[in-house]
Amino acid sequence: MRRLDAAGWLDGARWIASPNFDHRPAGQTARLLVVHAISLPPEQFGGDGVVALFGNRLDPAAHPYFADIAHLRVSAHFFIRRDGELIQCVPTHARAWHAGVSVWRDCERCNDFSIGVELEGSDTQPFSEAQYAQLNALIDDLARQHPIEDVLGHSDIAPGRKTDPGPCFDWSRVVIPLLR
């Protein structure tokens, strides 16, 4: 099991800090894990677009799509590449900006009480074996160290607004431990 340090950084992950986070509201802890899918440019894998977006360093001239999104200030706690590499951008004790307008169990603003995990992918392509393995290990690590109650897709907490992780994400491959 990989451990979180006192600030919420996971050993074993590559740390590439994002400035796009703030403190969780008083009394809020991470009790929901939200699975997302992202690729920048869309449908292209292996580049630095996602990490650049999370770090406010996305060059709007590098791709036509980037001009529309370079102004966004977003992040996730974790990003899992196609080869299974785990990158952490925000400590788990902080509030990353990944869920947007969202609701879970009648509680709005899911960023306040969730951990966001972005998988390098899209709605139209299957995810890799390495990604499922890394996601399952991460869920296990986080569930042992946070009071995680549920694991859902972005589309579950923002229906009608978001579609990720999409129909190519195989939920039967996700091992969800006995949650609190």
N, C-alpha and C positions, 0 to 999 in steps of 0.2 A: 504494500500500500504506500502510495506517495503521500507525503504530509504537507499540510499548509503551514506556513510560518504565521507569526502573530499578526501580520498585516494582511494575510489572505493570499499570499503568493505560493503556488504549488511547486515543490521541488520536482525536477524532471521535465518541467515545461520550459520552453524557450520564452524568456520574458522580453516583450517589445511593448513598452508602456504606452498607453494612449492618454492624452490629456482630457479625453471626453468622458468624464465621470464626476461624481460628487458623492457626498455622504448619504447613506440611507437615512430616512426619517427616524427619529428617536423611537426605539422599541421595535424596529423592523429588522428581521434577519432573513437570510435566504432560505425560503421554504418551497420554492418552485424552480425547476430547471426547464428552460425554454430552448428547444432545438430549432435552429434556423438553417437556411441554405443561402449561400452567396457566391458569386463569381464575378470578377471584374477583369476585363470587360465581360459582359454576359456570355455565358456558355464557353468561356475560355479559362483554362485552369493552369496553375503553376506560376503565375506572375506575382508581382508585388502590389497589385492594385488594392486588395482588401486591407492589407496592413497599412498601406499609404493612406487609404480613406480613414481608417481608425486613428491614424496619427496626424490628420489634417495636412497631409503632404501629397495628396492626389493632384497630379498635374492635369489641369483641364484641357491642355493642348495635346496630351498624349493619345487620346482616343475621343472620338465624337461623343460617346456616351458620358465620358468623364466631365464634360463641360456642364452637363445637367445636374451632376451630383457632387461636384468638388466642394460646394459650399456647405454640405451637410456636416453636422457635428454628431457623429454616431460612434458606437463602440460595442464590443461584446467582451465578456470576461475571457472567453476562449475561442480559438480558431483552429479547426482541425483540417489540415491539408489532405489532398487525395492520397498521399503516401503515408498518412497517419501521423505526420509531425504535429505536435501539440504546441501551440503558441498561446501564451497568456498575455492579454493586453490590459486588464483591469483586475486588481485584487478582489477576491470574492467578498470581502467585508464592505466593499464600496458599491455604489450604484452605477452600473454601466448603462449606456443609453442605447438599448437594443430593441425594446418591445414597442415603443411608441404608444399610441392610444390603444389600450388593452384592458381586459377584465378577466378575472379568474375567481370563481366562487363568490361572485358579487363584489369582489374587491377590485377597484380600478387602479391604474398606474402600476402595472406589474413590474416595472423596473425597480420599484421600491422594495420588493421582496423576492426577486428572482435572480438566478444566474443564467446568463445568456451564452449559449454555445453555438457558434457558427461553423457549419460544415462547408468546405469548399465544394460547391455543387450547384445544381439547378433543379427546377421542377421536371425537366425533360430527360435527365440522364441518371442511371443508377449510381448509387454511392459505392465506394470501394470497400473491400474486405478490411483493409487497414483502418479506414474511418470507423467502421462499426466496432472493431476491436478497441480502438482508442476511446471512442465514445463510451463503450461499456465500462472500460477501466476508469474513465473519468467519473462516470455516474457513481460507481462503487466508491471511489475515493471521496467524492463530495458528500455522498449520503452518510458516510461514516463520520464526517466532520461538520456537517450542517444539518439542521432539522428538515431535510427535503421531504416534502409530502407528495409531490407529483412531478412527472416528466411529461411535457406536452410540446407540440409544435407551435410555431408562431401563428399558424393559421387557426389553432384552437383558441388562442387568447385574443385574436384580432380577426374574427371571421368576416368575410366579405371585403376586408382590407388587405389581408396578406394570404398567400397561398403556400408559403414554405413551411416545412421542408419539401412538400409536394408529393405527388402520387408515386414517384420513383423511390421515395424513402420507405424502407421496409420495416415497419414498427415491430414485426415479429422477430427481427434480428436484435432488438434492443433488450438487454437483460436489466430489468428494473428490480433492484433489491427490495426486500421488505422495507417499506418506507414508514416513517413515524406516523 
